[in-house]
Amino acid sequence: MPLSLPPLLLNLSWLTPSHGIIAAYLLGFACIHSGLAALRPWGESKIGARGYRVLFALVSIPLATGLIIYFFNHRYDGLQLWQVKLVPGVKPLVWALSALSFFFLFPATFNLLEIAAIQKPEIHLYETGIIRICRHPQMVGQVMWCLAHTLWLGTTFTLVTSVGLIAHHGFAVWHGDRRWQQKYGDAFLKVKERTSIIPFLAIWDGRQTFVWQEFLKPAYVGVTGFIALLWWGHPWLMKMTGRVFW
């Protein structure tokens, strides 16, 4: 008996323009964001490390903000692939995955003075804390966030968004390793040998040791506070973004 697609998938009336818009937006954001990262050495030679960080922020932050607002406002577009919100345990799982994702997403932002260009921004090579668990924690955090929200919302629009975000972060893994190797050479290759992309793999096979004391930092208190604030203000955030015609 030949396999056939479900009738709802064959009828493309659910395929709203927002699917193509978010895909194009994600592709454009990835090209600009990763492109600016690749051009960092050249840009810093022209306008300095602080100046280039400010330029990077002035371009990336508005683009990211627009992306977030568009996702919030169209998250229910398209076909409803599944509906599991009333399944016991799903809501706590989604919140737990979402909260945990920020502990992986935020370590790259711990050098706040550098982000604000108060101190000279640098590319740091280290293998402590979260890097012992995964060399690219932002990728892991983004995958966790996407899995949680795709499970919760279950729409084709959310699925397209998640696939795009994960693809971008997958590319960023290769791109980040390449830039680290260009800057640090053999020193990075040694760090690469002692760390892993897959979470906990380097600890599992003995290349790393989990040191919980390294997580006793004020920055993690800040991340915890941000998660609590996001949980409290989530309904308000949905309401405010809904007022934006985008």
HELIX and SHEET records of a PDB file:
HELIX    1   1 PRO A    7  LEU A   10  1                                   4    
HELIX    2   2 LEU A   12  TRP A   14  5                                   3    
HELIX    3   3 PRO A   17  ALA A   38  1                                  22    
HELIX    4   4 ARG A   40  HIS A   74  1                                  35    
HELIX    5   5 VAL A   90  LEU A  105  1                                  16    
HELIX    6   6 PRO A  107  THR A  109  5                                   3    
HELIX    7   7 LEU A  112  ILE A  115  1                                   4    
HELIX    8   8 ILE A  130  ILE A  133  1                                   4    
HELIX    9   9 PRO A  137  LEU A  153  1                                  17    
HELIX   10  10 THR A  156  TYR A  184  1                                  29    
HELIX   11  11 ASP A  186  ARG A  194  1                                   9    
HELIX   12  12 LEU A  201  TRP A  204  1                                   4    
HELIX   13  13 TRP A  212  PHE A  215  5                                   4    
HELIX   14  14 PRO A  218  THR A  241  1                                  24    
END                                                                             
